[in-house]
Amino acid sequence: MDVEMKRLNGLKATSNLVTCYPEAKVIIVTKHTDLQTRLAAGEAGALFLVGKEDLLSLLPLIQDRDG
């Protein structure tokens, strides 16, 4: 999921997704890594927020999660 998307804000999309599917696991990948965006991502239900420049850090995050 990205924060900036053409049709729907990624934070709102994340919130909608985890509301409809509580078992969903969302990782936000974005260029917006400031504290405010990180907090908003957590409030929306994202498990992680990763900067696009840190994509390689996703692998251990995904491997460490059950399910």
N, C-alpha and C positions, 0 to 999 in steps of 0.2 A: 504494500500500500504506500502511496506517496501522499504527502500533505497537499501539494498543489496538483489538482487534476482538472481537466477542462469542464466536466459536467457537475461534479460534486466534490466538495472539500473532503480530503482524505480523512480528516479527523471525524467529520460527521458520518462518512461512510463506515469508518471503523466502529463508531458507536452504534450505528444501525445494524451492522453485521453481528456484533457480539450481543446485541439485544435480541435479535432473531435467532441466533445460533450461539448460545452461551459457551459451547464447547470449542468454538472457533479460536484459533491462535493467530493473532495478527502481529506482524513485524512491520513497522513503518521504516521505509528507506527513503531518505530525503536529504536535501542540501540544507534544510532548516534544522540546525541542531542546538539552537539556543535553549536556555532553561525554560522559558515560557512555553515553547513548542513541546519540549520533553514532558513537562507537567501536563499539558493539554492532551498529549498522546496517552499518557497513563490514565488520565480521567476518562478518556474515550474508550479505554479497554485494551489498548495495545500492550503486548508483553514487553516489547523492546522498541526503541527508536535508534536507528543506525544511520550515520552519515553516509552519503553516497561514496565518499572517499574511503570509507572503511568497510566496503562490501565483503572483504575477506573475513572480517570478524563475524559474519553471519554463520559461517559453517559451524563453529563450536556452539553457538547459541541454539541452532537447530538440532544438533546432535545431542545436546544435553537435556532436551525436553522429552517427556514421555508422551506417547500417543502419536 
